[in-house]
Amino acid sequence: MSRTQMNAEALRINKENFFGKLDRNYCESCGVSFGLSFAHRQKRRHYRTVKELTDYNEVIVLCLREHQIIEKSQGKTRELFDRLRPRRDK
């Protein structure tokens, strides 16, 4: 599966899981319900499988503003994921 196909499949699954099953139709950081996208703990290029790209602990729903904030800062990304998806192995 190409990287493009993998990302498309992960997007489909994340939409189904977060917007459907989990009813997460809002930014998990600020609560707005428009301009939503999926943010990953690491850059997508670090993930090797669709399963990794759709792992609940690796993905959060954010609005565009919040996504842009964490996109520019590893520290802010870490802080947000530690708050919303704390790792169990700590």
PDB file of N, CA, C and O in Angstrom:
ATOM      1  N   MET A   1       0.852  -1.180   0.000  1.00  0.00           N
ATOM      2  CA  MET A   1       0.000   0.000   0.000  1.00  0.00           C
ATOM      3  C   MET A   1       0.898   1.243   0.000  1.00  0.00           C
ATOM      4  O   MET A   1       1.824   1.346   0.804  1.00  0.00           O
ATOM      5  N   SER A   2       0.619   2.172  -0.897  1.00  0.00           N
ATOM      6  CA  SER A   2       1.419   3.399  -0.961  1.00  0.00           C
ATOM      7  C   SER A   2       1.106   4.300   0.235  1.00  0.00           C
ATOM      8  O   SER A   2       0.092   4.122   0.910  1.00  0.00           O
ATOM      9  N   ARG A   3       1.972   5.250   0.481  1.00  0.00           N
ATOM     10  CA  ARG A   3       1.770   6.210   1.583  1.00  0.00           C
ATOM     11  C   ARG A   3       0.455   6.975   1.376  1.00  0.00           C
ATOM     12  O   ARG A   3      -0.282   7.207   2.335  1.00  0.00           O
ATOM     13  N   THR A   4       0.161   7.363   0.137  1.00  0.00           N
ATOM     14  CA  THR A   4      -1.079   8.082  -0.170  1.00  0.00           C
ATOM     15  C   THR A   4      -2.293   7.222   0.148  1.00  0.00           C
ATOM     16  O   THR A   4      -3.251   7.701   0.756  1.00  0.00           O
ATOM     17  N   GLN A   5      -2.261   5.964  -0.256  1.00  0.00           N
ATOM     18  CA  GLN A   5      -3.370   5.050   0.028  1.00  0.00           C
ATOM     19  C   GLN A   5      -3.522   4.817   1.530  1.00  0.00           C
ATOM     20  O   GLN A   5      -4.634   4.755   2.054  1.00  0.00           O
ATOM     21  N   MET A   6      -2.387   4.688   2.208  1.00  0.00           N
ATOM     22  CA  MET A   6      -2.396   4.467   3.649  1.00  0.00           C
ATOM     23  C   MET A   6      -3.038   5.667   4.369  1.00  0.00           C
ATOM     24  O   MET A   6      -3.866   5.483   5.262  1.00  0.00           O
ATOM     25  N   ASN A   7      -2.660   6.879   3.982  1.00  0.00           N
ATOM     26  CA  ASN A   7      -3.221   8.082   4.592  1.00  0.00           C
ATOM     27  C   ASN A   7      -4.715   8.217   4.302  1.00  0.00           C
ATOM     28  O   ASN A   7      -5.483   8.623   5.174  1.00  0.00           O
ATOM     29  N   ALA A   8      -5.126   7.879   3.081  1.00  0.00           N
ATOM     30  CA  ALA A   8      -6.547   7.957   2.723  1.00  0.00           C
ATOM     31  C   ALA A   8      -7.361   6.953   3.537  1.00  0.00           C
ATOM     32  O   ALA A   8      -8.445   7.280   4.019  1.00  0.00           O
ATOM     33  N   GLU A   9      -6.854   5.756   3.688  1.00  0.00           N
ATOM     34  CA  GLU A   9      -7.551   4.732   4.469  1.00  0.00           C
ATOM     35  C   GLU A   9      -7.602   5.132   5.951  1.00  0.00           C
ATOM     36  O   GLU A   9      -8.629   4.954   6.607  1.00  0.00           O
ATOM     37  N   ALA A  10      -6.508   5.666   6.470  1.00  0.00           N
ATOM     38  CA  ALA A  10      -6.484   6.117   7.867  1.00  0.00           C
ATOM     39  C   ALA A  10      -7.487   7.249   8.087  1.00  0.00           C
ATOM     40  O   ALA A  10      -8.160   7.281   9.117  1.00  0.00           O
ATOM     41  N   LEU A  11      -7.596   8.168   7.145  1.00  0.00           N
ATOM     42  CA  LEU A  11      -8.561   9.261   7.257  1.00  0.00           C
ATOM     43  C   LEU A  11      -9.987   8.705   7.305  1.00  0.00           C
ATOM     44  O   LEU A  11     -10.800   9.136   8.122  1.00  0.00           O
ATOM     45  N   ARG A  12     -10.278   7.756   6.432  1.00  0.00           N
ATOM     46  CA  ARG A  12     -11.613   7.149   6.413  1.00  0.00           C
ATOM     47  C   ARG A  12     -11.931   6.492   7.761  1.00  0.00           C
ATOM     48  O   ARG A  12     -13.018   6.675   8.308  1.00  0.00           O
ATOM     49  N   ILE A  13     -10.983   5.737   8.281  1.00  0.00           N
ATOM     50  CA  ILE A  13     -11.178   5.034   9.559  1.00  0.00           C
ATOM     51  C   ILE A  13     -11.298   6.030  10.711  1.00  0.00           C
ATOM     52  O   ILE A  13     -12.160   5.874  11.576  1.00  0.00           O
ATOM     53  N   ASN A  14     -10.439   7.054  10.729  1.00  0.00           N
ATOM     54  CA  ASN A  14     -10.506   8.045  11.806  1.00  0.00           C
ATOM     55  C   ASN A  14     -11.840   8.784  11.794  1.00  0.00           C
ATOM     56  O   ASN A  14     -12.408   9.047  12.854  1.00  0.00           O
ATOM     57  N   LYS A  15     -12.345   9.121  10.616  1.00  0.00           N
ATOM     58  CA  LYS A  15     -13.657   9.773  10.527  1.00  0.00           C
ATOM     59  C   LYS A  15     -14.738   8.860  11.091  1.00  0.00           C
ATOM     60  O   LYS A  15     -15.583   9.292  11.876  1.00  0.00           O
ATOM     61  N   GLU A  16     -14.704   7.609  10.689  1.00  0.00           N
ATOM     62  CA  GLU A  16     -15.698   6.640  11.162  1.00  0.00           C
ATOM     63  C   GLU A  16     -15.630   6.489  12.680  1.00  0.00           C
ATOM     64  O   GLU A  16     -16.657   6.485  13.359  1.00  0.00           O
ATOM     65  N   ASN A  17     -14.415   6.365  13.202  1.00  0.00           N
ATOM     66  CA  ASN A  17     -14.238   6.154  14.641  1.00  0.00           C
ATOM     67  C   ASN A  17     -14.568   7.395  15.466  1.00  0.00           C
ATOM     68  O   ASN A  17     -15.373   7.326  16.394  1.00  0.00           O
ATOM     69  N   PHE A  18     -13.958   8.511  15.139  1.00  0.00           N
ATOM     70  CA  PHE A  18     -14.101   9.711  15.972  1.00  0.00           C
ATOM     71  C   PHE A  18     -15.435  10.419  15.761  1.00  0.00           C
ATOM     72  O   PHE A  18     -16.104  10.785  16.727  1.00  0.00           O
ATOM     73  N   PHE A  19     -15.823  10.614  14.507  1.00  0.00           N
ATOM     74  CA  PHE A  19     -17.056  11.350  14.239  1.00  0.00           C
ATOM     75  C   PHE A  19     -18.292  10.456  14.351  1.00  0.00           C
ATOM     76  O   PHE A  19     -19.394  10.945  14.597  1.00  0.00           O
ATOM     77  N   GLY A  20     -18.109   9.165  14.173  1.00  0.00           N
ATOM     78  CA  GLY A  20     -19.225   8.230  14.237  1.00  0.00           C
ATOM     79  C   GLY A  20     -19.322   7.568  15.597  1.00  0.00           C
ATOM     80  O   GLY A  20     -20.138   7.964  16.429  1.00  0.00           O
ATOM     81  N   LYS A  21     -18.502   6.574  15.825  1.00  0.00           N
ATOM     82  CA  LYS A  21     -18.581   5.756  17.035  1.00  0.00           C
ATOM     83  C   LYS A  21     -18.373   6.551  18.319  1.00  0.00           C
ATOM     84  O   LYS A  21     -19.101   6.352  19.292  1.00  0.00           O
ATOM     85  N   LEU A  22     -17.391   7.449  18.335  1.00  0.00           N
ATOM     86  CA  LEU A  22     -17.072   8.195  19.561  1.00  0.00           C
ATOM     87  C   LEU A  22     -17.814   9.524  19.676  1.00  0.00           C
ATOM     88  O   LEU A  22     -17.796  10.155  20.733  1.00  0.00           O
ATOM     89  N   ASP A  23     -18.463   9.949  18.599  1.00  0.00           N
ATOM     90  CA  ASP A  23     -19.205  11.215  18.570  1.00  0.00           C
ATOM     91  C   ASP A  23     -18.331  12.399  18.997  1.00  0.00           C
ATOM     92  O   ASP A  23     -18.758  13.264  19.762  1.00  0.00           O
ATOM     93  N   ARG A  24     -17.104  12.414  18.487  1.00  0.00           N
ATOM     94  CA  ARG A  24     -16.172  13.514  18.778  1.00  0.00           C
ATOM     95  C   ARG A  24     -16.252  14.541  17.656  1.00  0.00           C
ATOM     96  O   ARG A  24     -15.315  14.679  16.870  1.00  0.00           O
ATOM     97  N   ASN A  25     -17.343  15.244  17.580  1.00  0.00           N
ATOM     98  CA  ASN A  25     -17.555  16.248  16.542  1.00  0.00           C
ATOM     99  C   ASN A  25     -17.188  17.635  17.053  1.00  0.00           C
ATOM    100  O   ASN A  25     -17.890  18.612  16.789  1.00  0.00           O
ATOM    101  N   TYR A  26     -16.083  17.711  17.786  1.00  0.00           N
ATOM    102  CA  TYR A  26     -15.625  18.970  18.368  1.00  0.00           C
ATOM    103  C   TYR A  26     -14.114  18.895  18.586  1.00  0.00           C
ATOM    104  O   TYR A  26     -13.529  17.813  18.645  1.00  0.00           O
ATOM    105  N   CYS A  27     -13.504  20.066  18.702  1.00  0.00           N
ATOM    106  CA  CYS A  27     -12.075  20.131  18.991  1.00  0.00           C
ATOM    107  C   CYS A  27     -11.861  19.645  20.425  1.00  0.00           C
ATOM    108  O   CYS A  27     -12.492  20.147  21.355  1.00  0.00           O
ATOM    109  N   GLU A  28     -10.991  18.689  20.595  1.00  0.00           N
ATOM    110  CA  GLU A  28     -10.739  18.134  21.925  1.00  0.00           C
ATOM    111  C   GLU A  28      -9.946  19.090  22.808  1.00  0.00           C
ATOM    112  O   GLU A  28      -9.803  18.849  24.007  1.00  0.00           O
ATOM    113  N   SER A  29      -9.433  20.160  22.235  1.00  0.00           N
ATOM    114  CA  SER A  29      -8.688  21.140  23.013  1.00  0.00           C
ATOM    115  C   SER A  29      -9.557  22.320  23.439  1.00  0.00           C
ATOM    116  O   SER A  29      -9.565  22.692  24.613  1.00  0.00           O
ATOM    117  N   CYS A  30     -10.292  22.913  22.488  1.00  0.00           N
ATOM    118  CA  CYS A  30     -11.054  24.127  22.816  1.00  0.00           C
ATOM    119  C   CYS A  30     -12.565  23.958  22.714  1.00  0.00           C
ATOM    120  O   CYS A  30     -13.310  24.811  23.197  1.00  0.00           O
ATOM    121  N   GLY A  31     -13.030  22.878  22.095  1.00  0.00           N
ATOM    122  CA  GLY A  31     -14.451  22.583  22.053  1.00  0.00           C
ATOM    123  C   GLY A  31     -15.233  23.085  20.853  1.00  0.00           C
ATOM    124  O   GLY A  31     -16.419  22.773  20.740  1.00  0.00           O
ATOM    125  N   VAL A  32     -14.625  23.852  19.948  1.00  0.00           N
ATOM    126  CA  VAL A  32     -15.384  24.325  18.784  1.00  0.00           C
ATOM    127  C   VAL A  32     -15.733  23.137  17.877  1.00  0.00           C
ATOM    128  O   VAL A  32     -15.080  22.095  17.923  1.00  0.00           O
ATOM    129  N   SER A  33     -16.763  23.311  17.061  1.00  0.00           N
ATOM    130  CA  SER A  33     -17.233  22.185  16.254  1.00  0.00           C
ATOM    131  C   SER A  33     -17.105  22.420  14.749  1.00  0.00           C
ATOM    132  O   SER A  33     -17.834  21.817  13.961  1.00  0.00           O
ATOM    133  N   PHE A  34     -16.189  23.289  14.353  1.00  0.00           N
ATOM    134  CA  PHE A  34     -15.994  23.540  12.926  1.00  0.00           C
ATOM    135  C   PHE A  34     -14.499  23.536  12.612  1.00  0.00           C
ATOM    136  O   PHE A  34     -13.669  23.742  13.498  1.00  0.00           O
ATOM    137  N   GLY A  35     -14.167  23.300  11.349  1.00  0.00           N
ATOM    138  CA  GLY A  35     -12.766  23.286  10.920  1.00  0.00           C
ATOM    139  C   GLY A  35     -11.954  22.197  11.586  1.00  0.00           C
ATOM    140  O   GLY A  35     -10.813  22.428  11.988  1.00  0.00           O
ATOM    141  N   LEU A  36     -12.529  21.010  11.708  1.00  0.00           N
ATOM    142  CA  LEU A  36     -11.875  19.929  12.438  1.00  0.00           C
ATOM    143  C   LEU A  36     -10.938  19.111  11.553  1.00  0.00           C
ATOM    144  O   LEU A  36     -11.170  18.934  10.357  1.00  0.00           O
ATOM    145  N   SER A  37      -9.883  18.626  12.176  1.00  0.00           N
ATOM    146  CA  SER A  37      -8.945  17.740  11.493  1.00  0.00           C
ATOM    147  C   SER A  37      -8.327  16.802  12.525  1.00  0.00           C
ATOM    148  O   SER A  37      -8.530  16.959  13.729  1.00  0.00           O
ATOM    149  N   PHE A  38      -7.581  15.838  12.039  1.00  0.00           N
ATOM    150  CA  PHE A  38      -6.940  14.868  12.923  1.00  0.00           C
ATOM    151  C   PHE A  38      -5.472  15.241  13.093  1.00  0.00           C
ATOM    152  O   PHE A  38      -4.760  15.483  12.118  1.00  0.00           O
ATOM    153  N   ALA A  39      -5.040  15.282  14.332  1.00  0.00           N
ATOM    154  CA  ALA A  39      -3.636  15.559  14.640  1.00  0.00           C
ATOM    155  C   ALA A  39      -3.032  14.292  15.232  1.00  0.00           C
ATOM    156  O   ALA A  39      -3.694  13.564  15.973  1.00  0.00           O
ATOM    157  N   HIS A  40      -1.785  14.038  14.902  1.00  0.00           N
ATOM    158  CA  HIS A  40      -1.096  12.848  15.383  1.00  0.00           C
ATOM    159  C   HIS A  40       0.014  13.237  16.360  1.00  0.00           C
ATOM    160  O   HIS A  40       0.568  14.334  16.289  1.00  0.00           O
ATOM    161  N   ARG A  41       0.317  12.336  17.252  1.00  0.00           N
ATOM    162  CA  ARG A  41       1.362  12.551  18.263  1.00  0.00           C
ATOM    163  C   ARG A  41       2.706  12.834  17.584  1.00  0.00           C
ATOM    164  O   ARG A  41       3.476  13.681  18.039  1.00  0.00           O
ATOM    165  N   GLN A  42       2.973  12.122  16.503  1.00  0.00           N
ATOM    166  CA  GLN A  42       4.189  12.330  15.720  1.00  0.00           C
ATOM    167  C   GLN A  42       3.783  12.739  14.305  1.00  0.00           C
ATOM    168  O   GLN A  42       2.615  12.626  13.932  1.00  0.00           O
ATOM    169  N   LYS A  43       4.725  13.201  13.541  1.00  0.00           N
ATOM    170  CA  LYS A  43       4.451  13.472  12.133  1.00  0.00           C
ATOM    171  C   LYS A  43       4.021  12.166  11.471  1.00  0.00           C
ATOM    172  O   LYS A  43       4.531  11.097  11.806  1.00  0.00           O
ATOM    173  N   ARG A  44       3.085  12.256  10.533  1.00  0.00           N
ATOM    174  CA  ARG A  44       2.549  11.043   9.901  1.00  0.00           C
ATOM    175  C   ARG A  44       3.630  10.196   9.244  1.00  0.00           C
ATOM    176  O   ARG A  44       3.479   8.977   9.151  1.00  0.00           O
ATOM    177  N   ARG A  45       4.693  10.799   8.795  1.00  0.00           N
ATOM    178  CA  ARG A  45       5.745  10.022   8.125  1.00  0.00           C
ATOM    179  C   ARG A  45       6.412   9.000   9.064  1.00  0.00           C
ATOM    180  O   ARG A  45       7.061   8.065   8.597  1.00  0.00           O
ATOM    181  N   HIS A  46       6.252   9.178  10.380  1.00  0.00           N
ATOM    182  CA  HIS A  46       6.845   8.254  11.345  1.00  0.00           C
ATOM    183  C   HIS A  46       6.038   6.968  11.513  1.00  0.00           C
ATOM    184  O   HIS A  46       6.544   5.977  12.041  1.00  0.00           O
ATOM    185  N   TYR A  47       4.795   6.984  11.068  1.00  0.00           N
ATOM    186  CA  TYR A  47       3.928   5.813  11.212  1.00  0.00           C
ATOM    187  C   TYR A  47       4.086   4.912   9.990  1.00  0.00           C
ATOM    188  O   TYR A  47       4.190   5.396   8.863  1.00  0.00           O
ATOM    189  N   ARG A  48       4.102   3.623  10.217  1.00  0.00           N
ATOM    190  CA  ARG A  48       4.351   2.663   9.141  1.00  0.00           C
ATOM    191  C   ARG A  48       3.100   1.931   8.665  1.00  0.00           C
ATOM    192  O   ARG A  48       3.095   1.357   7.576  1.00  0.00           O
ATOM    193  N   THR A  49       2.030   1.949   9.482  1.00  0.00           N
ATOM    194  CA  THR A  49       0.834   1.185   9.131  1.00  0.00           C
ATOM    195  C   THR A  49      -0.424   2.018   9.361  1.00  0.00           C
ATOM    196  O   THR A  49      -0.402   3.022  10.074  1.00  0.00           O
ATOM    197  N   VAL A  50      -1.507   1.583   8.750  1.00  0.00           N
ATOM    198  CA  VAL A  50      -2.802   2.223   8.968  1.00  0.00           C
ATOM    199  C   VAL A  50      -3.200   2.063  10.435  1.00  0.00           C
ATOM    200  O   VAL A  50      -3.765   2.979  11.032  1.00  0.00           O
ATOM    201  N   LYS A  51      -2.907   0.917  11.005  1.00  0.00           N
ATOM    202  CA  LYS A  51      -3.235   0.668  12.415  1.00  0.00           C
ATOM    203  C   LYS A  51      -2.569   1.711  13.320  1.00  0.00           C
ATOM    204  O   LYS A  51      -3.200   2.217  14.248  1.00  0.00           O
ATOM    205  N   GLU A  52      -1.318   2.031  13.058  1.00  0.00           N
ATOM    206  CA  GLU A  52      -0.633   3.054  13.859  1.00  0.00           C
ATOM    207  C   GLU A  52      -1.264   4.427  13.642  1.00  0.00           C
ATOM    208  O   GLU A  52      -1.416   5.194  14.593  1.00  0.00           O
ATOM    209  N   LEU A  53      -1.630   4.744  12.403  1.00  0.00           N
ATOM    210  CA  LEU A  53      -2.230   6.044  12.079  1.00  0.00           C
ATOM    211  C   LEU A  53      -3.631   6.220  12.651  1.00  0.00           C
ATOM    212  O   LEU A  53      -4.131   7.341  12.742  1.00  0.00           O
ATOM    213  N   THR A  54      -4.262   5.118  13.034  1.00  0.00           N
ATOM    214  CA  THR A  54      -5.624   5.188  13.559  1.00  0.00           C
ATOM    215  C   THR A  54      -5.708   4.780  15.030  1.00  0.00           C
ATOM    216  O   THR A  54      -6.803   4.662  15.578  1.00  0.00           O
ATOM    217  N   ASP A  55      -4.579   4.570  15.656  1.00  0.00           N
ATOM    218  CA  ASP A  55      -4.536   4.214  17.078  1.00  0.00           C
ATOM    219  C   ASP A  55      -5.074   5.384  17.900  1.00  0.00           C
ATOM    220  O   ASP A  55      -4.565   6.500  17.797  1.00  0.00           O
ATOM    221  N   TYR A  56      -6.093   5.136  18.711  1.00  0.00           N
ATOM    222  CA  TYR A  56      -6.745   6.178  19.521  1.00  0.00           C
ATOM    223  C   TYR A  56      -5.731   7.002  20.320  1.00  0.00           C
ATOM    224  O   TYR A  56      -5.901   8.213  20.462  1.00  0.00           O
ATOM    225  N   ASN A  57      -4.700   6.374  20.833  1.00  0.00           N
ATOM    226  CA  ASN A  57      -3.708   7.069  21.652  1.00  0.00           C
ATOM    227  C   ASN A  57      -2.750   7.930  20.840  1.00  0.00           C
ATOM    228  O   ASN A  57      -1.971   8.694  21.410  1.00  0.00           O
ATOM    229  N   GLU A  58      -2.798   7.815  19.528  1.00  0.00           N
ATOM    230  CA  GLU A  58      -1.907   8.568  18.648  1.00  0.00           C
ATOM    231  C   GLU A  58      -2.611   9.688  17.883  1.00  0.00           C
ATOM    232  O   GLU A  58      -1.964  10.437  17.151  1.00  0.00           O
ATOM    233  N   VAL A  59      -3.936   9.810  18.044  1.00  0.00           N
ATOM    234  CA  VAL A  59      -4.729  10.750  17.244  1.00  0.00           C
ATOM    235  C   VAL A  59      -5.655  11.552  18.148  1.00  0.00           C
ATOM    236  O   VAL A  59      -6.240  11.012  19.086  1.00  0.00           O
ATOM    237  N   ILE A  60      -5.784  12.848  17.860  1.00  0.00           N
ATOM    238  CA  ILE A  60      -6.790  13.682  18.516  1.00  0.00           C
ATOM    239  C   ILE A  60      -7.489  14.532  17.461  1.00  0.00           C
ATOM    240  O   ILE A  60      -6.931  14.796  16.395  1.00  0.00           O
ATOM    241  N   VAL A  61      -8.702  14.956  17.762  1.00  0.00           N
ATOM    242  CA  VAL A  61      -9.465  15.825  16.873  1.00  0.00           C
ATOM    243  C   VAL A  61      -9.213  17.262  17.318  1.00  0.00           C
ATOM    244  O   VAL A  61      -9.424  17.609  18.481  1.00  0.00           O
ATOM    245  N   LEU A  62      -8.757  18.095  16.379  1.00  0.00           N
ATOM    246  CA  LEU A  62      -8.487  19.495  16.678  1.00  0.00           C
ATOM    247  C   LEU A  62      -9.078  20.404  15.619  1.00  0.00           C
ATOM    248  O   LEU A  62      -9.259  20.007  14.468  1.00  0.00           O
ATOM    249  N   CYS A  63      -9.376  21.625  16.022  1.00  0.00           N
ATOM    250  CA  CYS A  63      -9.759  22.651  15.053  1.00  0.00           C
ATOM    251  C   CYS A  63      -8.481  23.134  14.364  1.00  0.00           C
ATOM    252  O   CYS A  63      -7.372  22.849  14.817  1.00  0.00           O
ATOM    253  N   LEU A  64      -8.651  23.850  13.293  1.00  0.00           N
ATOM    254  CA  LEU A  64      -7.506  24.312  12.521  1.00  0.00           C
ATOM    255  C   LEU A  64      -6.557  25.168  13.363  1.00  0.00           C
ATOM    256  O   LEU A  64      -5.338  25.019  13.270  1.00  0.00           O
ATOM    257  N   ARG A  65      -7.115  26.064  14.185  1.00  0.00           N
ATOM    258  CA  ARG A  65      -6.279  26.944  15.018  1.00  0.00           C
ATOM    259  C   ARG A  65      -5.403  26.138  15.977  1.00  0.00           C
ATOM    260  O   ARG A  65      -4.196  26.365  16.066  1.00  0.00           O
ATOM    261  N   GLU A  66      -6.015  25.202  16.686  1.00  0.00           N
ATOM    262  CA  GLU A  66      -5.258  24.378  17.644  1.00  0.00           C
ATOM    263  C   GLU A  66      -4.251  23.480  16.923  1.00  0.00           C
ATOM    264  O   GLU A  66      -3.145  23.262  17.418  1.00  0.00           O
ATOM    265  N   HIS A  67      -4.631  22.962  15.759  1.00  0.00           N
ATOM    266  CA  HIS A  67      -3.721  22.109  14.992  1.00  0.00           C
ATOM    267  C   HIS A  67      -2.493  22.904  14.553  1.00  0.00           C
ATOM    268  O   HIS A  67      -1.373  22.397  14.619  1.00  0.00           O
ATOM    269  N   GLN A  68      -2.691  24.139  14.109  1.00  0.00           N
ATOM    270  CA  GLN A  68      -1.568  24.974  13.695  1.00  0.00           C
ATOM    271  C   GLN A  68      -0.635  25.273  14.869  1.00  0.00           C
ATOM    272  O   GLN A  68       0.581  25.344  14.691  1.00  0.00           O
ATOM    273  N   ILE A  69      -1.191  25.447  16.050  1.00  0.00           N
ATOM    274  CA  ILE A  69      -0.372  25.722  17.236  1.00  0.00           C
ATOM    275  C   ILE A  69       0.564  24.557  17.522  1.00  0.00           C
ATOM    276  O   ILE A  69       1.761  24.758  17.727  1.00  0.00           O
ATOM    277  N   ILE A  70       0.026  23.339  17.538  1.00  0.00           N
ATOM    278  CA  ILE A  70       0.888  22.203  17.876  1.00  0.00           C
ATOM    279  C   ILE A  70       1.786  21.797  16.717  1.00  0.00           C
ATOM    280  O   ILE A  70       2.845  21.204  16.924  1.00  0.00           O
ATOM    281  N   GLU A  71       1.369  22.114  15.505  1.00  0.00           N
ATOM    282  CA  GLU A  71       2.171  21.759  14.324  1.00  0.00           C
ATOM    283  C   GLU A  71       3.555  22.405  14.381  1.00  0.00           C
ATOM    284  O   GLU A  71       4.530  21.852  13.871  1.00  0.00           O
ATOM    285  N   LYS A  72       3.627  23.552  14.993  1.00  0.00           N
ATOM    286  CA  LYS A  72       4.875  24.323  15.030  1.00  0.00           C
ATOM    287  C   LYS A  72       5.728  24.046  16.267  1.00  0.00           C
ATOM    288  O   LYS A  72       6.842  24.558  16.368  1.00  0.00           O
ATOM    289  N   SER A  73       5.228  23.251  17.203  1.00  0.00           N
ATOM    290  CA  SER A  73       5.948  23.062  18.454  1.00  0.00           C
ATOM    291  C   SER A  73       5.823  21.635  18.978  1.00  0.00           C
ATOM    292  O   SER A  73       4.730  21.180  19.316  1.00  0.00           O
ATOM    293  N   GLN A  74       6.946  20.940  19.041  1.00  0.00           N
ATOM    294  CA  GLN A  74       6.943  19.588  19.604  1.00  0.00           C
ATOM    295  C   GLN A  74       6.540  19.619  21.067  1.00  0.00           C
ATOM    296  O   GLN A  74       5.855  18.716  21.548  1.00  0.00           O
ATOM    297  N   GLY A  75       6.966  20.658  21.773  1.00  0.00           N
ATOM    298  CA  GLY A  75       6.631  20.778  23.190  1.00  0.00           C
ATOM    299  C   GLY A  75       5.134  20.917  23.408  1.00  0.00           C
ATOM    300  O   GLY A  75       4.573  20.272  24.294  1.00  0.00           O
ATOM    301  N   LYS A  76       4.480  21.756  22.605  1.00  0.00           N
ATOM    302  CA  LYS A  76       3.030  21.943  22.735  1.00  0.00           C
ATOM    303  C   LYS A  76       2.285  20.684  22.314  1.00  0.00           C
ATOM    304  O   LYS A  76       1.249  20.347  22.889  1.00  0.00           O
ATOM    305  N   THR A  77       2.810  19.991  21.315  1.00  0.00           N
ATOM    306  CA  THR A  77       2.215  18.722  20.909  1.00  0.00           C
ATOM    307  C   THR A  77       2.274  17.738  22.066  1.00  0.00           C
ATOM    308  O   THR A  77       1.277  17.098  22.400  1.00  0.00           O
ATOM    309  N   ARG A  78       3.434  17.622  22.669  1.00  0.00           N
ATOM    310  CA  ARG A  78       3.628  16.705  23.800  1.00  0.00           C
ATOM    311  C   ARG A  78       2.688  17.068  24.951  1.00  0.00           C
ATOM    312  O   ARG A  78       2.044  16.190  25.524  1.00  0.00           O
ATOM    313  N   GLU A  79       2.606  18.355  25.291  1.00  0.00           N
ATOM    314  CA  GLU A  79       1.730  18.808  26.381  1.00  0.00           C
ATOM    315  C   GLU A  79       0.275  18.422  26.122  1.00  0.00           C
ATOM    316  O   GLU A  79      -0.398  17.891  27.005  1.00  0.00           O
ATOM    317  N   LEU A  80      -0.204  18.689  24.913  1.00  0.00           N
ATOM    318  CA  LEU A  80      -1.594  18.412  24.579  1.00  0.00           C
ATOM    319  C   LEU A  80      -1.881  16.913  24.615  1.00  0.00           C
ATOM    320  O   LEU A  80      -2.898  16.488  25.164  1.00  0.00           O
ATOM    321  N   PHE A  81      -0.996  16.116  24.034  1.00  0.00           N
ATOM    322  CA  PHE A  81      -1.198  14.667  24.051  1.00  0.00           C
ATOM    323  C   PHE A  81      -1.062  14.111  25.463  1.00  0.00           C
ATOM    324  O   PHE A  81      -1.782  13.178  25.819  1.00  0.00           O
ATOM    325  N   ASP A  82      -0.166  14.651  26.271  1.00  0.00           N
ATOM    326  CA  ASP A  82      -0.044  14.187  27.654  1.00  0.00           C
ATOM    327  C   ASP A  82      -1.321  14.470  28.434  1.00  0.00           C
ATOM    328  O   ASP A  82      -1.698  13.697  29.315  1.00  0.00           O
ATOM    329  N   ARG A  83      -1.981  15.569  28.116  1.00  0.00           N
ATOM    330  CA  ARG A  83      -3.233  15.925  28.798  1.00  0.00           C
ATOM    331  C   ARG A  83      -4.406  15.080  28.286  1.00  0.00           C
ATOM    332  O   ARG A  83      -5.201  14.573  29.078  1.00  0.00           O
ATOM    333  N   LEU A  84      -4.509  14.931  26.963  1.00  0.00           N
ATOM    334  CA  LEU A  84      -5.664  14.250  26.374  1.00  0.00           C
ATOM    335  C   LEU A  84      -5.496  12.740  26.218  1.00  0.00           C
ATOM    336  O   LEU A  84      -6.467  11.994  26.339  1.00  0.00           O
ATOM    337  N   ARG A  85      -4.286  12.291  25.953  1.00  0.00           N
ATOM    338  CA  ARG A  85      -4.012  10.873  25.720  1.00  0.00           C
ATOM    339  C   ARG A  85      -2.741  10.474  26.469  1.00  0.00           C
ATOM    340  O   ARG A  85      -1.738  10.130  25.844  1.00  0.00           O
ATOM    341  N   PRO A  86      -2.777  10.516  27.806  1.00  0.00           N
ATOM    342  CA  PRO A  86      -1.566  10.166  28.547  1.00  0.00           C
ATOM    343  C   PRO A  86      -1.145   8.724  28.259  1.00  0.00           C
ATOM    344  O   PRO A  86      -1.979   7.823  28.156  1.00  0.00           O
ATOM    345  N   ARG A  87       0.129   8.537  28.136  1.00  0.00           N
ATOM    346  CA  ARG A  87       0.642   7.182  27.876  1.00  0.00           C
ATOM    347  C   ARG A  87       0.528   6.366  29.165  1.00  0.00           C
ATOM    348  O   ARG A  87       0.820   6.847  30.260  1.00  0.00           O
ATOM    349  N   ARG A  88       0.102   5.140  28.999  1.00  0.00           N
ATOM    350  CA  ARG A  88      -0.115   4.259  30.152  1.00  0.00           C
ATOM    351  C   ARG A  88       1.185   3.700  30.701  1.00  0.00           C
ATOM    352  O   ARG A  88       1.228   3.257  31.848  1.00  0.00           O
ATOM    353  N   ASP A  89       2.251   3.713  29.898  1.00  0.00           N
ATOM    354  CA  ASP A  89       3.517   3.074  30.304  1.00  0.00           C
ATOM    355  C   ASP A  89       4.392   3.978  31.160  1.00  0.00           C
ATOM    356  O   ASP A  89       5.523   3.608  31.477  1.00  0.00           O
ATOM    357  N   LYS A  90       3.900   5.154  31.543  1.00  0.00           N
ATOM    358  CA  LYS A  90       4.723   6.068  32.366  1.00  0.00           C
ATOM    359  C   LYS A  90       4.679   5.665  33.822  1.00  0.00           C
ATOM    360  O   LYS A  90       5.306   6.311  34.661  1.00  0.00           O
TER     361      LYS A  90
END
